[in-house]
Amino acid sequence: MMERRESHLTHRQPSKKASLAWLLVCTVGAALFAVIIAAQGALAHANHDPQARWFQKCGLAKTGPTPPVTTPDDIFDPIYPTSSIQKMFYGATEISNDSTKDSLLAGGTLCRFQNGTDGGNRSAYWVPALVLRDGTTAGGKQLNAYYGRGATSVDPHFIKPFPEDPDPAPPELAFKMVARDTNNSQTGVKWYCSNINGEGNNGDMRERPYNCDPKGLYPYVTANISFPQCGNGDLDTTDPQKYPVNDHISHVVYAGSGGCPSSHPIAYPRLFTTAKYNTSRGRGARLAGGADPATDFRSYFFEAWEEGRLEFYVNNCIVAGINCNSTPPAG
C-alpha cells in the first residue's frame, strides 16, 4: 500500500529584489489612485456651473413707515429707523415689527418661481424707497432674490443653508442680516436699467441712478446689492455679551481670496437682490430721507423658508452645480 504523505507548505523569505518590486508596484498604484481621485475632483469642479443658483421674483407686500412697523429701533434696521426712512417690503405678506419666523411661515408670500409656485419661501426682503427730483416717491415694481454660489474662492460643495433656531419651542427665531453699502465695498451696489420679465439689463452700471428709456427694453431704474455669505452660525446679533451693537450684520462677513475666514467659517448661499423701481426717471433721485444712493443703499433679509426647502434648493442647484435660473428643480 502506497504511503500517503501529507504536504506541508513552507514560507520562503522573499528576496530583496522581490520586495523592491512589490514596493514599486504599491507606490505606483497609490499614485495612480490619487491621480484618478484628483481627476474626478477636477472634473466635478470643471462641470460645476459658476452661475449655479436660482432666483425668484418677489412682489411688493408693504410700504413703510406704516403701522405696525413704526418703532424707532426696530428689527429691520436700528441704524436707520423706520421713523426716518421709507421702506418697501417684498415677499412675506405678514411682515411686521414683531414678526417671528413662525408668523411669517403662517402667512402668505409674493415670491414666485417662473412656474408660479412659491417653493416654500416666506422670507421678507426690504429696500429703501426712491424719491425723485420732483419730490414724488417711486413705488416698488419688483424685487428679484438670487441665491447662488457666490465668491469663486468658496467651494460650492460645502455651501450650507442659513442656520436654524436650535430651540424648537415657539416663537421660532429667524436668521436675519442687513447689508449696507457703507459697511463694505463688497456689497457692490450698482444702479442700472432693467426689465421685469427676466434678468436682462442695459449693462450700464453706475454709482447712482440715472434715466432709463421708458419705451425701451429696460425701462425700470434698478439697484443691486450683495449680502455676505460667510457666517459663524449665529442667527443674528442680539446677544449683548457677544455683539456690542445689534447691527444685524456682524455675524456674517464677505468671503475673501481664501474663502470664508476662520472667524466665520460656514459658507451660506450668496444672496443678492435686484430692486426694480416703478420709474424710468432716476437722474437726481435720492433715497427716502435724503440719503445718497451711491453710499447709503441697503437691503434687509429675514429668512423664512419652510423646513427642508432651502436645503433642497442648495443641494440640487448650488452643490449640484446647476443654474436652476427661475425654474425650481423637481422634488
PyMOL commands that set and color helices and strands:
alter all, ss='L'
color gray80, all
select helices_A, chain A and resi 16-46+101-106+156-158+185-187+309-319
alter helices_A, ss='H'
color red, helices_A
select strands_A, chain A and resi 53-58+60-64+87-91+111-112+124-128+130-131+137-138+140-148+176-180+190-194+220-226+230-231+252-253+266-267+270-277+286-287+298-302+323-325
alter strands_A, ss='S'
color yellow, strands_A
deselect
rebuild
show_as cartoon
